[in-house]
Amino acid sequence: PTLVLVGDDLTHGPPMCFTAPWPTVIAARNTHLFVANAGWGGLMSTSLLSPRSFNLSLPHPHDYECKYVCILIGTNDLIAMCAKDDFVKSAYVLPAAGHCRMPEDWRDKCRPSVELYEKNLGKIVRDFLRGGAHVAVATVPLLGEDILEEDEKEVDQSQCSRSPYITG
């Protein structure tokens, strides 16, 4: 069986991104699976949903032939949501070798937002499910947040929401 890992540079790993090469670890610990790394630098939820619209040589989510898929997408969406337009243009629009780029008219066509991310992720999950895959959605990694409170209180689970994308 095949496990496809889809996502941005965090999935792609070194040398595109100097993160822990977690896809390699997944493959080493699951020798009964063929693990395919479909990570792509600069990928956002919009470009994962419709890769051909962004001139990417990635399949559409429902075209992958795999039993399992793990989706880790949203880091670049989040960075672009929080950044000023000048930074978004330099980091995600202007040409850069090997990275996924947004179109020049990104402000009108695909401006990153929480609503767009949630809509895209829902469609991506449904497309993979329609293709017959079992889907796991990984969370966007923490970007510098302090995850421990000073008094280390337990998290009030009633204040946490369950992901609407959990299947099974």
C-alpha positions as CSV (number, residue, x, y, z in Angstrom):
1,P,0.0,0.0,0.0
2,T,1.0,3.6,-0.6
3,L,1.0,6.5,1.8
4,V,1.3,9.9,0.1
5,L,2.5,12.9,2.2
6,V,1.2,16.1,0.7
7,G,2.1,19.6,1.9
8,D,4.5,22.5,1.6
9,D,8.3,22.8,2.2
10,L,7.8,21.3,5.7
11,T,6.7,18.1,4.0
12,H,9.3,18.4,1.2
13,G,12.0,18.7,3.8
14,P,15.7,19.3,3.2
15,P,17.2,20.9,1.2
16,M,14.0,22.9,0.3
17,C,13.3,23.5,4.0
18,F,15.7,22.9,6.9
19,T,13.2,21.0,9.0
20,A,13.3,17.5,10.5
21,P,12.9,15.1,7.6
22,W,9.7,13.6,9.0
23,P,8.7,11.8,5.8
24,T,11.9,9.8,5.9
25,V,11.2,8.8,9.5
26,I,7.6,7.8,8.6
27,A,9.0,5.6,5.7
28,A,11.7,4.0,8.0
29,R,9.1,3.1,10.7
30,N,6.6,1.8,8.2
31,T,8.5,-0.5,5.9
32,H,5.3,-2.2,4.8
33,L,4.2,1.0,3.1
34,F,5.6,2.8,0.0
35,V,5.8,6.4,1.3
36,A,5.7,9.0,-1.4
37,N,6.7,12.6,-0.6
38,A,4.6,15.0,-2.5
39,G,5.7,18.1,-0.7
40,W,6.3,21.3,-2.7
41,G,7.9,24.5,-1.5
42,G,5.5,27.5,-1.1
43,L,2.4,25.3,-1.6
44,M,-0.8,26.8,-0.2
45,S,-4.2,25.2,0.2
46,T,-5.4,26.9,-3.0
47,S,-2.5,25.5,-5.1
48,L,-2.8,22.0,-3.6
49,L,-6.5,22.0,-4.5
50,S,-5.9,23.0,-8.1
51,P,-2.2,22.4,-8.9
52,R,-2.6,22.8,-12.7
53,S,-3.9,26.3,-12.2
54,F,-0.6,27.1,-10.6
55,N,1.5,25.4,-13.3
56,L,2.5,22.6,-10.9
57,S,3.3,19.1,-12.0
58,L,1.3,17.6,-9.0
59,P,-1.8,15.5,-9.5
60,H,-5.2,16.8,-8.5
61,P,-6.0,15.3,-5.1
62,H,-8.5,12.8,-6.4
63,D,-6.0,11.6,-9.0
64,Y,-3.5,10.2,-6.5
65,E,-3.5,6.4,-6.4
66,C,-2.9,5.7,-2.8
67,K,-4.5,3.9,0.1
68,Y,-3.5,6.6,2.7
69,V,-2.7,10.3,2.5
70,C,-1.5,12.7,5.2
71,I,-2.1,16.4,4.5
72,L,0.1,19.0,6.2
73,I,-0.9,22.3,4.5
74,G,-1.5,25.7,5.8
75,T,1.8,27.1,7.1
76,N,2.3,29.4,4.0
77,D,-1.5,30.2,4.0
78,L,-1.1,31.4,7.6
79,I,2.1,33.4,7.0
80,A,0.5,35.1,4.0
81,M,-2.7,35.9,6.0
82,C,-0.7,37.6,8.7
83,A,1.8,39.4,6.4
84,K,1.7,42.8,4.7
85,D,1.0,42.7,1.0
86,D,4.6,43.7,0.1
87,F,5.9,40.7,1.9
88,V,3.3,38.4,0.3
89,K,4.3,39.6,-3.1
90,S,8.0,39.1,-2.6
91,A,7.6,35.7,-0.8
92,Y,4.8,34.1,-2.8
93,V,4.2,36.0,-6.1
94,L,7.5,37.1,-7.6
95,P,9.4,34.3,-9.4
96,A,11.5,31.9,-7.3
97,A,13.1,28.7,-8.5
98,G,11.3,25.6,-7.4
99,H,8.6,27.3,-5.3
100,C,4.9,27.4,-6.0
101,R,3.9,31.0,-6.9
102,M,0.6,32.8,-6.6
103,P,-0.7,34.8,-9.7
104,E,-0.1,38.5,-10.0
105,D,-3.8,39.2,-9.4
106,W,-3.7,37.2,-6.1
107,R,-5.4,39.9,-4.1
108,D,-8.6,39.4,-6.2
109,K,-8.3,35.7,-7.1
110,C,-6.9,33.9,-4.0
111,R,-6.0,36.2,-1.2
112,P,-5.2,33.9,1.7
113,S,-7.8,34.0,4.5
114,V,-9.1,31.7,7.2
115,E,-12.3,31.2,5.3
116,L,-10.5,30.3,2.0
117,Y,-8.2,27.9,3.9
118,E,-11.1,26.1,5.6
119,K,-13.0,25.9,2.3
120,N,-10.0,24.6,0.4
121,L,-9.0,22.1,3.1
122,G,-12.6,20.7,3.1
123,K,-12.5,20.3,-0.7
124,I,-9.0,18.7,-0.6
125,V,-10.1,16.1,2.0
126,R,-13.3,15.3,0.1
127,D,-11.3,14.9,-3.2
128,F,-8.9,12.5,-1.6
129,L,-11.8,10.5,0.0
130,R,-13.5,10.4,-3.4
131,G,-10.3,8.9,-4.8
132,G,-10.6,6.1,-2.2
133,A,-7.8,7.2,0.2
134,H,-7.9,7.1,4.0
135,V,-7.1,10.7,5.0
136,A,-5.2,12.1,8.0
137,V,-5.0,15.9,8.4
138,A,-2.0,17.1,10.3
139,T,-2.1,20.4,12.0
140,V,-0.1,23.4,11.0
141,P,3.1,23.5,13.2
142,L,3.4,26.1,15.9
143,L,5.1,29.2,14.7
144,G,6.8,30.4,17.9
145,E,3.9,30.3,20.3
146,D,4.7,29.5,23.9
147,I,2.7,26.3,24.5
148,L,3.3,26.1,28.2
149,E,1.5,28.4,30.6
150,E,3.5,29.6,33.6
151,D,1.5,27.7,36.1
152,E,1.2,24.7,33.7
153,K,-2.6,24.3,34.1
154,E,-4.2,21.5,32.3
155,V,-6.0,22.4,29.1
156,D,-9.8,22.8,29.5
157,Q,-11.0,20.3,26.8
158,S,-14.4,22.0,26.7
159,Q,-12.7,25.0,25.2
160,C,-11.2,22.9,22.3
161,S,-13.2,22.2,19.1
162,R,-13.1,19.0,17.2
163,S,-11.9,19.3,13.6
164,P,-14.8,19.0,11.1
165,Y,-12.4,17.1,8.8
166,I,-11.9,14.1,11.1
167,T,-13.1,10.9,9.3
168,G,-13.7,7.6,10.9
